[in-house]
Amino acid sequence: MGEPSPGHPAGSRRWASLAAICTAAAIVWFAFANLGVALPRIADEFATDLSTLQWANNAFSLVAGALVIAAGNFGDLFGRRRMLEAGLALLALFSVVAAVSPSAGVLVLGRGLMGIGAALVLPATLALIPPQFSGRVARWAWPSSARSRGASPCGRRKAPWPPRA
């Protein structure tokens, strides 16, 4: 695939797409981390202990981890962009459920259901980048995506990416 010129509309769309994909991945990773900060306050609000609320954090991780492989297959079958959009919609919907939960049980349920959305988003973000970039530009696009996931925030890569055959 040839590289469009920087002023070409296809060139600007793919960079906007990369930014959107990295943002989607970052939203999922923030969702993995954000509850831990609020757990002490939530424990006070629900008059429960932290060990009970830890299930809310674990439910998200367990469901996302259990479904991520199947979600990648769904992306292959039904379209990666469609799965990314569905995952973001589910993540947003169930985030609202978790945010307005009246009890710890509903919070755990909402966070577990958020994991379904996260499982749909993660493989789609990885699969949507390579078709848009090739050559030298791909070597920049992949590490940018990895940085949005928390990997290699600074420093120089030691090995070329993508790997050469």
C-alpha positions in Angstrom: 0.0 0.0 0.0 1.5 3.3 -1.0 1.7 6.2 1.4 -0.7 9.1 0.7 0.8 12.5 0.8 0.3 14.4 4.1 -2.2 16.8 2.5 -4.2 14.0 0.9 -7.6 13.4 2.7 -6.9 9.6 3.1 -3.7 10.5 4.9 -5.4 12.8 7.4 -8.2 10.3 8.0 -5.9 7.5 8.9 -4.1 9.7 11.5 -7.5 10.7 12.9 -8.4 7.0 13.0 -5.1 6.2 14.8 -5.9 8.9 17.4 -9.4 7.5 17.8 -8.2 3.9 18.2 -5.5 5.0 20.7 -8.2 6.9 22.6 -10.5 3.9 22.7 -7.7 1.7 24.0 -6.8 4.3 26.6 -10.5 4.4 27.8 -10.4 0.7 28.4 -7.1 0.9 30.3 -8.4 3.8 32.4 -11.5 1.7 33.2 -9.2 -1.1 34.4 -7.5 1.3 36.8 -10.0 4.0 37.9 -12.1 2.1 40.4 -9.2 1.3 42.7 -8.8 5.0 43.5 -12.4 5.4 44.5 -12.9 2.1 46.5 -12.4 3.6 50.0 -15.0 6.3 49.4 -17.4 3.8 47.8 -17.0 1.5 50.8 -18.1 4.3 53.0 -21.1 5.1 50.8 -22.3 1.5 50.6 -21.3 0.7 54.3 -19.4 -2.3 53.1 -15.8 -3.5 53.4 -13.1 -3.2 50.7 -12.8 -7.0 50.2 -16.4 -7.0 49.0 -15.8 -4.1 46.7 -12.6 -5.6 45.3 -14.9 -8.0 43.4 -16.1 -5.0 41.4 -12.5 -4.5 40.2 -12.0 -8.2 39.7 -15.3 -8.7 37.8 -14.2 -6.3 35.1 -10.8 -7.9 34.7 -12.0 -11.5 34.8 -14.8 -10.9 32.2 -12.6 -8.9 29.9 -9.8 -11.5 30.1 -12.2 -14.4 29.6 -13.9 -12.9 26.5 -11.0 -11.1 24.7 -10.1 -14.1 22.4 -13.8 -14.7 21.5 -14.2 -11.0 20.9 -11.3 -11.0 18.5 -13.0 -13.8 16.6 -16.2 -11.8 16.5 -14.2 -8.9 15.0 -13.0 -11.3 12.3 -16.6 -12.5 11.6 -18.6 -9.4 11.9 -16.2 -6.5 11.3 -13.5 -5.0 13.5 -14.9 -1.5 13.4 -18.4 -2.7 14.2 -17.0 -4.6 17.2 -15.0 -1.5 18.3 -18.2 0.6 18.2 -20.3 -2.0 19.9 -17.7 -2.4 22.6 -17.4 1.3 23.3 -21.2 1.6 23.4 -21.5 -1.3 25.9 -18.6 0.1 27.9 -20.3 3.4 28.2 -23.8 2.0 28.9 -22.5 -0.3 31.7 -20.3 2.4 33.1 -23.5 4.4 33.7 -25.0 1.3 35.4 -21.9 1.0 37.6 -21.8 4.8 38.3 -25.5 5.0 39.5 -25.5 1.6 41.3 -27.4 1.7 44.6 -25.5 -1.2 46.1 -22.2 -3.1 46.0 -23.9 -6.0 44.2 -25.1 -3.8 41.3 -21.6 -2.2 41.1 -20.0 -5.6 40.8 -22.6 -6.5 38.1 -22.1 -3.2 36.2 -18.3 -3.6 36.3 -18.6 -7.2 35.1 -20.7 -6.1 32.2 -18.3 -3.4 31.4 -15.7 -6.2 30.8 -17.8 -7.4 27.9 -17.3 -4.0 26.2 -13.6 -3.9 27.1 -13.2 -7.4 25.6 -14.7 -6.2 22.3 -12.6 -3.0 22.2 -9.1 -4.4 22.8 -8.7 -6.8 19.9 -10.4 -4.4 17.6 -7.9 -1.6 18.4 -5.0 -3.9 17.6 -6.5 -5.2 14.4 -7.5 -1.9 12.9 -4.1 -0.3 12.9 -2.0 -2.5 10.5 -4.3 -2.2 7.4 -4.0 1.6 7.6 -0.2 1.9 7.7 2.7 0.4 6.0 6.4 0.9 5.7 8.2 3.4 7.8 4.9 4.9 9.1 3.9 1.6 10.5 7.0 1.6 12.7 5.6 4.8 14.3 1.9 3.8 14.4 2.4 0.6 16.3 4.5 2.0 19.2 2.0 4.9 19.5 -0.7 2.3 20.0 1.4 0.5 22.5 2.0 3.8 24.4 -1.7 4.3 24.7 -1.9 0.9 26.4 0.8 1.9 28.9 3.8 0.2 27.3 7.1 1.9 26.6 6.1 5.4 27.6 9.6 6.7 27.0 12.9 5.6 25.6 14.0 4.0 22.4 12.8 0.7 21.1 15.5 -1.9 20.7 13.9 -4.0 18.0 12.3 -2.9 14.8 8.5 -2.9 14.8 6.7 -4.5 13.0 9.2 -7.4 12.9 10.9 -7.9 9.6 10.5 -11.3 7.9 
